[in-house]
Amino acid sequence: MRNASIRSAASSQKDPDAIVRELTQAWAGMSPTAIAFFTGHTRDGAAISAALRRAFPGTPNVGCTTAGELTQHHEGRQTTSALALGAGKVRRASAALATFDDGVRSGVARGMHALARGLDVDLKTADPRRFVGITLVEGLRRNEEECNEALGDGAPLLSFVGGSAGDDAEFAKTRVFADGEESDNGAALLLLDAAVPFVVGKTCSFEPTGVRFTVTKANVAERIVYELDGEPVATAYARAAGVEPSRLDASVFMTHPVGLMVDGAPWIRSPQQLLPDGGLRFYCRIEQGMTVDLMRSTPLVDDTRRALGRWAEELGAPIAGGFAFNCILRRLELDATGQGAAFRACFEGMEMAGFHTYGESWLAHINQTLTTLLFA
């Protein structure tokens, strides 16, 4: 019998009302305290969010567009996945749409004020064993780092985990949603008052090669690196990766990103493209003076399975379910190797919903990573 206090659902319908009807059928008998949904960029996410409010009055919801939608039994493109959390997992929840039109930090501050007001809690001192947040950030304007920094300033003890919205690799427009509203320049925030133990997780299927660089010239705001160890970036990176600079392409970038090593674990920064001016643009920010390691790939599904085992040990109980935010580059690897079903099978027995992202969020903005929020 499926868990009555956490339940995933998916729909391939196009009409927002039809989507929500299908989701609510999957959640029959539930009274959700919080809902998160993830939908294709051709879907009307604001209308889905509004229909969820009508179906579940007073239940906060957030959502975003994606580069693919996931549950433990479903993977789709231009579909909808969702997770409903009941009082057995989450006592209360509060949602807010933080718009960045007049600045990221001011938008996050307004959003966090709304979250705090909704749950009558001081986010500066909130108990991190009880409160946890979801953050879904618009994925094309390069605001993720500043958004995460602002969340850390406003709630220094709490984790906010999530990912960047996508548009199925069109790279034209992504959107986030909260309680019937939408933005293409902001973040959807959901604060949860958990009733059970939870764990926030991060894993990536990479290990250091032993080659280390110092970033000696970069345009940080544009996520462009020009020099590594005083050499042109294409020369230094290609030599370390074992290819000629003219052979640098997506296949090299995917298998050899760089990682900022923290306590022995990599926080991945993935190259995106070599620019005409010789710079190498990354999918997330790299600071000048930062030391990074060249990485090599390891089996993704095996890494995911081991990580879920570690997180269950941290919980001290079986994982009932939760959220999975999986990088689009990991999706491309799974697609290329035909391992999508094996990846989903890692979550067998859990109620999981999530999406393929344009970058993952937890403490920082990272790439080629799986971030999770999982409940006992």
C-alpha positions in Angstrom: 0.0 0.0 0.0 1.3 3.4 -0.9 2.4 5.8 1.8 -0.6 8.0 2.8 1.6 11.0 3.8 4.0 11.2 0.8 3.0 10.3 -2.7 4.3 11.0 -6.2 2.3 11.4 -9.3 2.8 12.1 -13.0 0.6 13.2 -15.9 1.1 13.3 -19.7 -1.9 15.5 -20.2 -1.6 19.0 -21.7 -4.6 20.9 -20.3 -3.8 22.2 -16.8 -7.2 21.1 -15.3 -6.7 17.6 -16.8 -3.2 17.5 -15.4 -4.5 18.4 -11.9 -7.4 15.9 -12.1 -4.9 13.1 -12.9 -2.6 14.2 -10.0 -5.5 14.4 -7.5 -6.7 10.9 -8.5 -3.2 9.6 -7.6 -3.5 11.5 -4.3 -7.0 10.2 -3.5 -7.5 10.2 0.3 -4.6 12.6 1.0 -4.9 16.0 2.5 -1.6 17.5 1.4 0.2 20.2 3.5 2.6 21.0 0.6 2.9 20.2 -3.1 5.7 20.7 -5.6 5.4 20.0 -9.3 7.7 20.0 -12.3 6.4 20.5 -15.8 7.5 20.8 -19.4 8.1 24.3 -20.7 5.3 24.1 -23.2 2.8 23.6 -20.3 1.0 26.4 -18.6 2.6 26.1 -15.2 0.9 29.1 -13.6 -2.5 27.5 -14.6 -1.4 24.2 -13.1 -0.4 26.0 -9.9 -3.7 27.8 -9.7 -5.7 24.6 -10.4 -3.8 22.9 -7.5 -4.8 25.8 -5.3 -8.4 25.2 -6.3 -8.2 21.5 -5.7 -6.4 21.9 -2.4 -7.4 25.2 -0.9 -4.8 26.5 1.6 -2.1 24.1 0.5 1.0 26.0 -0.7 2.5 24.8 -4.0 5.6 25.6 -6.0 6.8 24.4 -9.4 9.0 25.1 -12.4 9.7 24.2 -16.0 12.2 21.5 -16.7 14.6 19.6 -18.9 12.7 16.4 -18.1 10.4 15.2 -15.4 10.9 12.3 -13.0 9.2 10.0 -10.5 10.3 6.6 -9.4 8.2 5.1 -12.2 8.1 7.9 -14.7 10.5 9.8 -16.9 9.1 12.2 -19.5 9.6 15.4 -21.5 6.7 17.8 -21.7 4.9 15.9 -19.0 4.3 16.8 -15.3 5.7 15.1 -12.2 4.7 16.1 -8.7 5.0 15.2 -5.0 2.3 15.7 -2.3 3.4 15.8 1.3 0.8 15.1 4.1 0.9 16.0 7.7 2.6 12.7 8.5 5.7 14.1 6.8 5.3 17.9 6.9 3.2 19.7 9.6 3.0 23.0 7.8 4.4 24.8 4.8 4.7 28.2 3.3 5.4 29.2 -0.3 6.6 32.4 -1.9 7.6 33.7 -5.3 10.8 35.8 -5.0 11.0 38.1 -8.1 14.4 39.6 -9.0 13.3 42.5 -11.2 14.7 45.0 -8.7 17.6 42.8 -7.6 18.2 39.2 -6.4 18.9 40.0 -2.8 15.9 42.3 -2.4 13.7 39.7 -4.1 15.0 36.9 -1.9 14.6 39.0 1.2 10.9 39.7 0.3 10.3 36.0 -0.4 11.9 34.9 2.9 9.9 37.5 4.8 6.7 35.9 3.3 7.9 32.4 4.2 8.6 33.5 7.8 5.3 35.2 8.1 3.5 32.2 6.7 4.9 29.9 9.4 5.4 32.5 12.1 9.0 31.6 12.5 12.3 33.6 12.8 14.4 32.3 9.9 17.6 33.5 11.6 17.2 31.1 14.5 14.9 28.4 13.0 15.8 24.8 14.0 17.6 23.1 11.1 16.4 19.7 12.4 12.8 20.8 11.9 12.7 23.3 9.0 14.0 22.9 5.5 13.5 24.7 2.2 13.0 24.0 -1.5 14.4 26.5 -4.0 13.5 26.5 -7.7 15.5 29.2 -9.5 14.9 30.5 -13.1 17.7 28.9 -15.0 19.0 31.2 -17.7 19.9 34.6 -16.1 22.8 33.4 -14.0 21.3 34.5 -10.7 21.7 31.2 -8.8 24.9 32.0 -6.9 23.5 35.3 -5.6 20.2 33.7 -4.7 21.9 30.9 -2.7 24.1 33.5 -0.9 21.0 35.5 0.0 19.2 32.4 1.3 22.2 31.6 3.4 22.3 35.2 4.8 18.6 35.2 5.6 18.4 31.6 7.1 22.0 30.8 8.1 21.1 27.5 9.9 18.7 26.1 7.3 19.2 24.1 4.1 17.5 25.2 0.9 17.9 22.6 -1.8 16.7 22.4 -5.3 17.6 23.2 -8.9 17.4 25.6 -11.8 14.4 25.5 -14.1 14.8 24.3 -17.6 13.2 24.5 -21.0 14.3 21.1 -22.5 17.6 22.4 -23.8 16.1 25.3 -25.9 17.8 27.8 -23.6 15.2 30.5 -24.5 12.9 30.9 -21.4 12.4 29.2 -18.1 9.8 29.8 -15.5 9.1 29.2 -11.8 5.7 29.1 -10.1 4.2 29.6 -6.6 0.5 29.5 -5.6 -0.7 30.5 -9.1 1.9 33.1 -9.9 4.8 32.8 -12.2 8.2 34.5 -13.0 10.9 34.2 -15.6 13.2 36.2 -13.4 13.1 34.8 -9.9 12.8 31.8 -7.6 10.0 29.8 -6.1 10.6 29.1 -2.4 8.9 26.5 -0.2 9.6 26.3 3.5 8.6 23.0 5.2 8.1 22.3 8.9 9.0 18.6 8.9 7.2 16.1 11.1 9.9 13.4 10.6 13.6 13.2 10.2 14.9 14.3 6.8 18.3 14.4 5.0 19.6 16.8 2.3 21.9 15.0 -0.1 24.4 15.8 -2.8 26.3 13.3 -5.0 28.1 13.3 -8.3 29.8 10.4 -10.3 33.2 12.0 -10.5 36.6 11.6 -8.9 39.8 13.7 -9.1 42.4 12.9 -11.7 45.2 14.4 -9.7 45.5 17.4 -12.0 44.9 20.7 -10.2 44.6 24.2 -11.6 44.4 27.7 -10.2 42.1 30.1 -12.0 44.3 33.1 -12.8 42.0 35.1 -15.1 38.2 35.0 -15.1 35.1 37.0 -15.8 33.2 35.8 -12.7 29.8 37.4 -13.4 29.7 35.8 -16.9 31.1 32.5 -15.7 34.0 32.6 -18.1 37.6 31.4 -17.4 40.4 32.8 -19.5 43.5 31.4 -17.8 44.5 28.4 -15.7 47.9 28.6 -14.0 48.8 31.6 -16.2 48.1 29.7 -19.5 45.3 30.2 -21.9 42.5 28.0 -20.6 42.0 26.0 -23.8 45.7 25.0 -23.8 45.9 24.0 -20.2 42.5 22.3 -20.0 42.9 20.4 -23.3 46.4 19.1 -22.3 45.1 17.8 -19.0 42.1 16.2 -20.6 44.4 14.5 -23.2 43.0 16.1 -26.3 44.0 18.9 -28.7 42.4 22.3 -28.1 40.6 21.9 -31.4 38.9 18.8 -30.1 37.3 20.4 -27.1 33.6 19.7 -27.3 30.6 18.7 -25.2 31.8 15.1 -24.9 35.1 16.2 -23.3 33.3 18.7 -21.1 30.8 16.1 -19.8 33.4 13.5 -18.9 36.0 16.0 -17.5 34.4 18.9 -15.6 36.4 20.5 -12.8 35.6 20.3 -9.1 36.1 22.5 -6.1 37.2 20.0 -3.5 35.7 20.6 0.0 36.4 18.0 2.7 37.4 15.5 0.1 34.2 15.9 -1.9 33.9 17.6 -5.3 31.5 20.5 -6.0 31.3 20.3 -9.8 31.6 23.2 -12.3 31.0 22.0 -15.8 32.4 23.7 -18.9 29.7 24.8 -21.4 31.5 26.1 -24.5 34.7 27.5 -25.8 34.2 31.1 -26.9 35.6 32.9 -29.9 37.7 35.1 -27.6 39.5 32.1 -26.2 37.5 32.0 -22.9 35.8 28.9 -21.6 32.3 29.5 -20.3 31.0 27.3 -17.5 27.5 26.5 -16.3 28.2 28.0 -12.9 30.5 30.6 -11.4 34.3 30.1 -10.9 36.1 32.7 -8.9 39.5 34.1 -9.9 42.1 32.6 -7.6 40.0 29.4 -7.0 41.8 26.1 -7.1 40.0 23.3 -8.9 40.7 19.7 -9.8 40.2 18.1 -13.2 37.6 15.3 -12.7 37.0 12.0 -14.4 33.6 10.2 -14.6 32.7 7.1 -12.7 29.5 4.9 -13.1 26.5 7.2 -12.4 24.0 4.6 -11.4 26.3 2.9 -9.0 27.2 6.2 -7.4 23.5 7.1 -7.0 22.7 3.7 -5.4 25.6 4.1 -2.9 24.5 7.6 -2.1 21.0 6.5 -1.3 22.4 3.9 1.0 24.4 6.6 2.8 21.5 8.8 3.2 19.3 6.1 4.6 22.1 5.4 7.2 22.0 9.1 8.0 18.3 9.0 8.5 18.6 5.9 10.6 15.4 4.6 8.9 14.2 3.5 5.4 13.7 6.4 3.0 10.0 7.0 2.5 10.5 9.4 -0.4 11.3 13.0 -1.4 12.7 15.2 -4.1 15.4 14.5 -6.7 17.0 17.3 -8.6 19.2 15.8 -11.4 21.4 17.8 -13.8 20.5 17.8 -17.5 24.1 16.7 -18.2 23.4 13.6 -16.1 20.2 13.0 -18.1 22.2 13.2 -21.3 24.6 10.6 -19.9 21.8 8.4 -18.9 20.1 8.8 -22.3 23.4 8.0 -24.1 24.0 4.9 -22.1 20.4 3.7 -21.9 20.4 3.7 -18.1 17.4 5.9 -17.4 15.4 3.0 -16.1 18.3 1.8 -14.0 18.6 5.3 -12.5 14.9 5.4 -11.6 15.2 1.9 -10.1 17.5 3.3 -7.5 14.4 4.9 -6.0 12.3 1.7 -6.0 10.1 1.5 -2.9 10.2 5.3 -2.4 7.8 8.1 -3.4 10.1 10.4 -5.4 9.4 13.3 -7.8 11.8 15.7 -9.4 13.2 17.0 -12.6 16.3 17.3 -14.8 17.7 20.8 -14.0 19.9 23.5 -15.5 22.1 23.3 -12.3 21.6 22.1 -8.8 21.3 24.2 -5.6 22.5 23.4 -2.1 24.7 25.9 -0.2 26.0 26.8 -3.7 25.2 26.4 -7.4 26.7 23.3 -8.9 26.6 21.1 -12.0 26.4 17.4 -13.0 25.1 16.6 -9.6 22.1 15.0 -7.9 20.7 16.9 -5.0 17.9 15.5 -2.8 15.6 16.1 0.1 14.5 12.8 1.5 12.1 12.0 4.4 12.0 9.0 6.8 
